[in-house]
Amino acid sequence: MNIVPKDVYDFEVVYCDTEYVSNAGKKSLHVKLEIIDPAGTPHKVRVYFSYANYRDTGRPHEITTRTKNEFLTSIGKKDLIGQEISNEDLLGAKGRAAIKTEKSDNFPPALKVDKFISPLAEQALNLIKRSINKAPEKAPAYEDKNAPFVDDEIPF
């Protein structure tokens, strides 16, 4: 597997299994995203979202729920948050995500989603970037040595 630079990539959902069951027997949503690296090579990124709403302690499983909601928002399917999801709802959907390569001593490097990017957040970032690029530079101080002296101090 090639390691891709950490960056924000366009992705497409190329595989979806809403009935995936882990080795531990937990039902999850399993999707594969396809990204294209700068060299034009496609790569697959696996993402699993647990359907569990509560851990064994009874506390909300906020991380998985938040990430799943960010994923649905990033592909323009915010209306599916909290709803039953089918494979047809997700296959072919496109979005953007920050992708990184995660290294491990026990496993080969794997591509991971660092953050799903919502269209609204991307628009805000682009507006900020444009306003920074258009910001006028401070003009350098200029002093004309040949100009006549003008006393601009106000006497008190």
C-alpha positions in Angstrom: 0.0 0.0 0.0 1.2 3.5 -0.9 1.3 6.1 1.8 -0.5 9.3 0.8 0.4 12.8 2.0 -1.8 14.0 4.9 -4.3 16.4 3.2 -7.9 17.0 2.4 -9.2 14.7 -0.4 -12.4 14.3 -2.4 -13.9 10.9 -1.9 -16.6 8.7 -3.2 -18.4 6.0 -1.3 -17.7 2.8 -3.4 -18.8 0.2 -0.9 -21.4 0.1 1.9 -22.6 -2.6 4.3 -25.3 -1.4 6.7 -25.6 -4.9 8.2 -21.8 -5.5 9.0 -21.2 -7.5 12.1 -17.7 -7.2 13.8 -15.8 -10.2 15.2 -17.0 -9.1 18.6 -20.6 -9.5 17.3 -21.4 -5.7 17.2 -23.5 -4.4 14.3 -21.8 -1.5 12.4 -22.1 0.6 9.3 -19.0 -0.2 7.1 -18.1 2.0 4.2 -15.2 2.2 1.8 -14.2 5.5 0.5 -12.1 5.9 -2.7 -9.6 8.8 -2.8 -7.2 9.8 -5.6 -3.7 10.7 -4.5 -1.7 13.6 -6.2 -0.1 11.1 -8.6 -3.6 10.0 -9.8 -3.6 6.6 -8.0 -6.8 5.5 -6.4 -6.8 4.3 -2.7 -9.5 2.8 -0.5 -10.2 4.1 3.0 -12.3 1.8 5.3 -14.5 3.4 7.9 -16.6 1.7 10.5 -19.4 3.4 12.5 -20.8 1.5 15.5 -24.6 1.5 15.8 -24.3 1.4 19.6 -25.7 4.5 21.3 -24.5 3.6 24.7 -21.4 1.9 26.1 -21.6 -0.8 28.7 -21.4 2.0 31.3 -24.6 3.6 29.9 -22.9 6.8 28.8 -23.5 8.1 25.3 -21.1 6.8 22.6 -20.6 10.4 21.4 -17.4 10.0 19.3 -18.9 7.4 16.9 -22.3 9.2 16.7 -20.6 12.6 16.1 -18.3 11.1 13.4 -21.2 9.4 11.7 -23.1 12.7 11.7 -20.0 14.5 10.3 -19.8 11.8 7.5 -23.5 12.2 6.6 -23.2 16.0 6.6 -20.1 15.9 4.4 -21.9 13.9 1.7 -24.9 16.1 1.8 -27.1 13.5 3.6 -27.7 15.4 6.8 -31.4 14.4 6.6 -30.4 10.8 7.4 -29.0 11.6 10.8 -30.9 9.5 13.3 -32.7 7.7 10.5 -32.5 4.1 9.2 -29.7 4.1 6.5 -29.7 1.8 3.4 -26.8 0.9 1.1 -28.6 2.8 -1.7 -28.5 6.0 0.4 -24.7 6.0 0.5 -23.3 4.3 -2.5 -21.9 6.8 -5.0 -22.1 9.7 -2.5 -19.3 12.2 -2.7 -17.7 14.4 -0.1 -14.4 15.7 1.3 -12.3 14.5 4.2 -8.9 15.0 5.8 -7.0 11.8 5.3 -3.9 10.6 7.1 -1.7 7.5 7.1 -1.8 5.7 10.5 1.3 3.6 11.3 1.4 0.8 13.8 4.0 -1.6 15.0 1.7 -4.6 14.6 -0.1 -3.7 11.3 0.9 -2.3 7.9 0.2 1.5 7.4 -3.5 2.2 6.9 -5.3 5.2 5.6 -7.6 6.8 8.1 -10.1 9.7 8.1 -8.9 12.4 10.4 -12.0 14.6 9.9 -14.9 14.7 7.5 -15.3 18.2 6.0 -18.8 19.6 5.7 -19.6 21.8 2.7 -20.5 24.7 5.0 -17.2 24.5 6.9 -15.4 24.4 3.6 -17.2 27.5 2.3 -16.3 29.3 5.5 -12.6 28.3 5.2 -12.5 29.4 1.5 -14.0 32.8 2.5 -11.4 33.3 5.2 -8.6 32.3 2.7 -9.9 34.7 0.1 -10.2 37.6 2.6 -6.6 36.9 3.8 -5.3 36.9 0.3 -7.1 40.2 -0.5 -6.1 42.0 2.6 -4.1 45.1 1.7 -0.5 45.1 2.7 0.7 47.9 5.0 2.4 50.5 2.8 6.0 51.0 3.7 6.8 54.4 5.2 8.1 56.8 2.6 9.9 60.0 3.4 10.8 62.4 0.6 14.1 64.1 1.6 13.5 66.9 -0.8 10.0 67.8 0.3 9.6 71.2 2.2 9.1 71.0 5.9 5.5 71.2 7.0 4.8 71.8 10.7 1.8 69.6 11.4 1.9 69.8 15.2 -0.9 71.5 17.0 0.3 73.9 19.6 -1.4 73.6 23.1 
